[in-house]
Amino acid sequence: MADLCAVLGLEVAFRDPGVAEFGLHNAVMPVGTTFLEVVSPTREGTTAGRFLEKRGGDGGYMVIVQTANLEAARARLGALGVRIVWQIALDDIATVHLHPRDVGGAIVSLDEPRPPESWRWAGPGWKGRVRTDVVHGIASATIESPEPERLAGRWAEVLGLPALRRSGGGFELALQPGVIRFVAAGDGNEGIAAVGVAAVDPRRALATAHARGLRTTGESVWIGGTRFDLESRAPTAVS
């Protein structure tokens, strides 16, 4: 948490006691009007813990996507045979978590906040914790897979997005705004390889990373088993 806040210029807005239901504790940081959440298991046998063990250690495990019509998404998921492993409907947000075996690559959460610009999971005072001197939004998520084209096609179905497009050596799904990329996995694993953040001051981020002894390559820095790419794109949402 200290590395993330220092390098990306972020501030923790909320630690949600509700995630104890999943055997976790967490911290949520606003990145502009998108959010980065860090979780850690507090007991054995959690879904997050098993997912990270399968990946061989710390790293990204969930992609959260905001939707304007969760009921339409539910109908689509049912037709595709995608199981819902957790759901909740509150007065200001409705959420479904999807079974990772039915999607692949990561645990996917679909959330419909009401109003759309709100975000209950970041706590009541998150807008006062927004810091954009270094980065101003989450721009992308990169997921690696032995079969990136197949996985990208499945995500397109699940999220109800247009057909995927080729990009470099992989495939992309365009969000509004943001992008999810799918690339070949060099080691055969499948999961989140990188998070792209829209950078305001990449030099400051890299200088701080060097001072803290973190691994960097070009415009990227590794924190908590995840590569953070400093890029210029519009935001999406990732946990």
C-alpha positions as CSV (number, residue, x, y, z in Angstrom):
1,M,0.0,0.0,0.0
2,A,2.8,2.4,0.8
3,D,4.5,1.7,-2.5
4,L,1.2,2.2,-4.5
5,C,0.4,5.5,-2.7
6,A,3.9,6.9,-3.0
7,V,4.6,5.9,-6.6
8,L,1.2,6.7,-8.1
9,G,0.5,9.7,-5.8
10,L,-2.7,8.1,-4.4
11,E,-4.5,8.2,-1.0
12,V,-6.5,5.5,0.7
13,A,-10.2,6.5,0.9
14,F,-11.8,3.6,2.6
15,R,-11.2,0.2,4.2
16,D,-14.4,-1.7,3.9
17,P,-15.3,-3.9,6.9
18,G,-17.8,-5.7,4.6
19,V,-15.1,-7.6,2.8
20,A,-14.6,-9.7,6.0
21,E,-17.5,-11.7,4.6
22,F,-15.0,-13.0,2.0
23,G,-12.2,-13.5,4.5
24,L,-10.4,-10.4,3.3
25,H,-9.3,-7.0,4.4
26,N,-8.9,-4.2,1.9
27,A,-8.0,-0.7,0.9
28,V,-9.7,1.3,-1.8
29,M,-7.9,4.3,-3.6
30,P,-9.6,6.6,-6.0
31,V,-7.6,7.1,-9.2
32,G,-9.5,10.1,-10.6
33,T,-13.0,8.7,-10.9
34,T,-11.9,5.1,-11.2
35,F,-10.7,2.9,-8.3
36,L,-7.9,0.6,-7.4
37,E,-8.6,-1.9,-4.6
38,V,-6.0,-4.0,-2.8
39,V,-7.1,-7.0,-0.8
40,S,-5.4,-9.6,1.4
41,P,-6.8,-12.8,2.7
42,T,-7.2,-13.1,6.5
43,R,-7.9,-16.8,6.6
44,E,-7.3,-20.0,4.6
45,G,-9.6,-21.1,1.8
46,T,-10.7,-17.8,0.4
47,T,-11.5,-17.4,-3.3
48,A,-9.0,-14.6,-3.6
49,G,-6.3,-16.7,-1.8
50,R,-6.9,-19.7,-4.1
51,F,-6.8,-17.5,-7.2
52,L,-3.5,-15.9,-6.1
53,E,-2.0,-19.3,-5.2
54,K,-2.8,-20.6,-8.6
55,R,-1.0,-17.5,-10.1
56,G,2.0,-18.2,-7.9
57,G,1.8,-15.2,-5.5
58,D,0.7,-11.5,-5.4
59,G,-1.0,-10.0,-8.4
60,G,-4.2,-8.8,-10.0
61,Y,-7.3,-11.0,-9.5
62,M,-10.4,-9.0,-10.3
63,V,-11.7,-6.6,-13.0
64,I,-14.6,-4.4,-12.0
65,V,-16.7,-3.0,-14.9
66,Q,-19.4,-0.4,-14.5
67,T,-22.7,-1.0,-16.3
68,A,-25.7,1.1,-16.9
69,N,-28.1,-1.9,-17.0
70,L,-27.4,-4.8,-14.7
71,E,-30.7,-6.5,-15.4
72,A,-29.9,-6.7,-19.1
73,A,-26.5,-8.1,-18.2
74,R,-28.1,-10.7,-16.0
75,A,-30.3,-11.9,-18.9
76,R,-27.2,-12.1,-21.2
77,L,-25.2,-14.0,-18.5
78,G,-28.0,-16.5,-18.1
79,A,-28.1,-17.2,-21.8
80,L,-24.4,-17.8,-21.8
81,G,-24.5,-20.1,-18.8
82,V,-22.3,-17.8,-16.7
83,R,-22.9,-18.5,-13.0
84,I,-23.1,-15.7,-10.4
85,V,-21.1,-16.5,-7.3
86,W,-22.1,-13.4,-5.3
87,Q,-24.6,-10.6,-5.7
88,I,-26.1,-7.7,-3.8
89,A,-28.7,-5.0,-4.5
90,L,-28.6,-1.9,-2.4
91,D,-30.3,1.4,-2.8
92,D,-27.3,3.0,-4.4
93,I,-25.5,0.1,-6.1
94,A,-26.2,-3.4,-7.4
95,T,-23.3,-5.9,-8.0
96,V,-22.8,-9.4,-9.4
97,H,-19.5,-11.4,-9.2
98,L,-19.1,-14.0,-11.9
99,H,-17.7,-17.5,-11.6
100,P,-14.1,-17.3,-12.8
101,R,-14.4,-20.7,-14.5
102,D,-17.2,-19.4,-16.7
103,V,-15.3,-16.4,-17.9
104,G,-11.5,-17.0,-17.5
105,G,-8.6,-14.7,-16.9
106,A,-9.9,-13.0,-13.7
107,I,-12.8,-12.7,-11.4
108,V,-15.2,-10.3,-13.1
109,S,-17.6,-8.0,-11.2
110,L,-20.4,-6.0,-12.9
111,D,-21.6,-3.0,-10.9
112,E,-24.4,-0.5,-11.5
113,P,-24.0,2.5,-9.1
114,R,-26.9,4.8,-8.7
115,P,-26.3,7.6,-9.5
116,P,-23.7,6.5,-12.1
117,E,-21.0,8.9,-10.8
118,S,-21.2,7.4,-7.2
119,W,-19.2,4.5,-5.9
120,R,-20.3,3.1,-2.5
121,W,-17.4,0.7,-2.3
122,A,-15.0,3.6,-1.9
123,G,-16.7,5.0,1.2
124,P,-18.7,8.1,1.8
125,G,-15.8,10.6,1.5
126,W,-13.8,9.3,-1.4
127,K,-14.1,12.4,-3.5
128,G,-12.1,14.3,-1.0
129,R,-9.3,11.7,-1.3
130,V,-8.8,12.1,-5.0
131,R,-5.2,12.9,-5.9
132,T,-4.3,13.4,-9.6
133,D,-0.9,15.0,-9.5
134,V,0.8,11.8,-10.8
135,V,-2.0,9.7,-12.4
136,H,-5.6,10.6,-13.1
137,G,-7.3,7.3,-14.0
138,I,-7.1,3.6,-14.7
139,A,-6.8,3.3,-18.5
140,S,-6.5,-0.4,-19.2
141,A,-6.2,-3.9,-17.9
142,T,-4.0,-6.5,-19.7
143,I,-4.8,-10.1,-19.3
144,E,-2.5,-12.9,-20.4
145,S,-3.6,-16.3,-21.6
146,P,-2.3,-19.3,-23.6
147,E,-5.3,-18.6,-25.8
148,P,-5.8,-14.8,-25.9
149,E,-8.1,-14.7,-28.9
150,R,-10.5,-17.3,-27.4
151,L,-10.4,-15.6,-24.0
152,A,-11.0,-12.1,-25.6
153,G,-14.0,-13.6,-27.4
154,R,-15.5,-14.9,-24.2
155,W,-15.1,-11.6,-22.5
156,A,-16.8,-9.9,-25.4
157,E,-19.8,-12.2,-25.0
158,V,-19.9,-11.8,-21.2
159,L,-19.7,-8.0,-21.3
160,G,-21.9,-7.6,-24.3
161,L,-19.2,-5.7,-26.2
162,P,-18.6,-5.5,-30.0
163,A,-16.3,-8.0,-31.7
164,L,-12.8,-7.8,-30.5
165,R,-10.1,-6.1,-32.5
166,R,-6.5,-7.1,-33.1
167,S,-3.8,-4.8,-31.6
168,G,-0.2,-5.5,-32.0
169,G,0.4,-9.1,-30.9
170,G,-2.9,-9.4,-29.0
171,F,-6.5,-8.4,-29.0
172,E,-8.5,-5.6,-27.4
173,L,-12.0,-4.9,-26.1
174,A,-13.0,-1.2,-26.1
175,L,-14.9,0.1,-23.1
176,Q,-16.5,3.6,-22.8
177,P,-13.8,4.7,-22.0
178,G,-10.8,2.4,-21.5
179,V,-9.6,-0.9,-22.9
180,I,-9.1,-4.5,-21.9
181,R,-6.2,-6.2,-23.7
182,F,-5.5,-9.9,-24.1
183,V,-2.0,-11.1,-24.8
184,A,-0.2,-14.5,-25.1
185,A,1.1,-15.8,-21.8
186,G,4.8,-16.6,-22.0
187,D,4.7,-19.1,-19.0
188,G,1.3,-20.6,-19.8
189,N,-0.5,-19.0,-16.9
190,E,-3.7,-17.0,-17.2
191,G,-4.5,-13.8,-15.3
192,I,-4.0,-10.1,-15.1
193,A,-0.6,-9.1,-16.3
194,A,-0.7,-5.3,-16.1
195,V,-2.8,-2.3,-15.2
196,G,-2.4,0.8,-17.3
197,V,-2.7,4.2,-15.5
198,A,-3.2,7.5,-17.3
199,A,-0.1,9.4,-16.3
200,V,0.1,13.1,-15.5
201,D,3.7,13.0,-14.3
202,P,5.4,9.7,-15.3
203,R,8.9,11.0,-14.4
204,R,7.8,11.6,-10.8
205,A,6.3,8.1,-10.6
206,L,9.5,6.4,-12.0
207,A,11.8,8.5,-9.8
208,T,9.8,7.5,-6.7
209,A,9.9,3.9,-7.8
210,H,13.6,4.0,-8.2
211,A,14.1,5.6,-4.8
212,R,12.0,2.9,-3.2
213,G,14.0,0.1,-4.9
214,L,11.1,-1.1,-7.1
215,R,11.6,-2.8,-10.4
216,T,11.1,-0.6,-13.4
217,T,11.4,-1.1,-17.2
218,G,10.8,1.8,-19.5
219,E,7.5,3.4,-18.5
220,S,6.4,0.5,-16.2
221,V,6.9,-0.3,-12.6
222,W,6.1,-3.5,-10.6
223,I,4.2,-3.2,-7.4
224,G,2.6,-6.1,-5.5
225,G,3.2,-8.6,-8.2
226,T,1.5,-6.4,-10.8
227,R,3.0,-4.3,-13.6
228,F,1.7,-0.7,-13.7
229,D,2.1,0.9,-17.2
230,L,2.3,4.7,-17.2
231,E,0.2,5.5,-20.3
232,S,-2.1,8.2,-21.8
233,R,-5.5,6.7,-22.1
234,A,-9.0,7.2,-20.7
235,P,-10.0,5.3,-17.5
236,T,-11.7,2.0,-16.8
237,A,-12.0,0.2,-13.5
238,V,-9.8,-2.6,-12.0
239,S,-9.3,-4.3,-8.7
